[in-house]
Amino acid sequence: MVIAMQRLGQYVIAVDNYENTPTMQVAHEFKVIHMLDGASLDIIVEKHNLDFIVPEAGSIREQCFYGYEKRWYKAIPSAKAANFTMNRKAKWRLST
């Protein structure tokens, strides 16, 4: 995904819980934060005025993405889709 975005001319900032992830090794820039800390994520989003936000399935404060979308940031997948992906209870309700 990072390489594809770079080929399309996007400047990529990788954000994760720890350093030296595969994504960080090819991104233009990276940040290491606690991914459940919504305030740290907010600082990065606001500072860099991002065109796209691509959440990885896993440990992330997915509720933040609803707020980002309300402020016209583009989340891929959408906040709703990311929430279903990362929320076991929601997936269970969806499948029943």
Secondary structure as GFF3:
##gff-version 3
##sequence-region A 1 96
A	DSSP	alpha_helix	2	7	.	.	.	ID=ss1
A	DSSP	beta_strand	13	16	.	.	.	ID=ss2
A	DSSP	alpha_helix	22	26	.	.	.	ID=ss3
A	DSSP	beta_strand	29	32	.	.	.	ID=ss4
A	DSSP	alpha_helix	38	48	.	.	.	ID=ss5
A	DSSP	beta_strand	52	53	.	.	.	ID=ss6
A	DSSP	alpha_helix	64	70	.	.	.	ID=ss7
A	DSSP	beta_strand	74	75	.	.	.	ID=ss8
A	DSSP	alpha_helix	79	86	.	.	.	ID=ss9
A	DSSP	alpha_helix	88	95	.	.	.	ID=ss10
###
